[in-house]
Amino acid sequence: MAKASLRWQCRRGMLELDFVLERYLDRHYDAADQTEQGLFARLLSAQDPELQLWILNGVTHPDPAFQPLIAKIRGI
């Protein structure tokens, strides 16, 4: 997926989510392997309340494959 399209999808209804998602896109996306890039694109399809739980509140994503990506996004 084109990075410009991903950047647009990073713009959410919450400023906090915008910040952490765009920070990941700017700092880590280009160096990520295809699997991680695909997970990021899939993660962006989630609704804001889900993203808030997983990224901002630290609730475990139901799919363990997302955990390393979410930890990287959170800066852990």
LINFENVEN-V564184 format. One record per backbone hydrogen bond with DSSP energy under -1.0 kcal/mol. CO is the residue of the C=O (numbers start at 1). NH is the residue of the N-H. If there is no record, write none. Layout:
co nh
CO NH
CO NH
This chain:
co nh
2 6
3 7
4 8
5 9
6 10
8 11
14 18
15 19
16 20
17 21
18 22
19 23
20 24
21 25
22 26
23 27
24 28
24 29
28 32
33 37
34 38
35 39
36 40
37 41
38 42
39 43
40 44
42 45
43 46
47 51
48 52
49 53
50 54
51 55
52 57
53 59
63 66
64 67
66 70
67 71
68 72
69 73
70 74
71 76
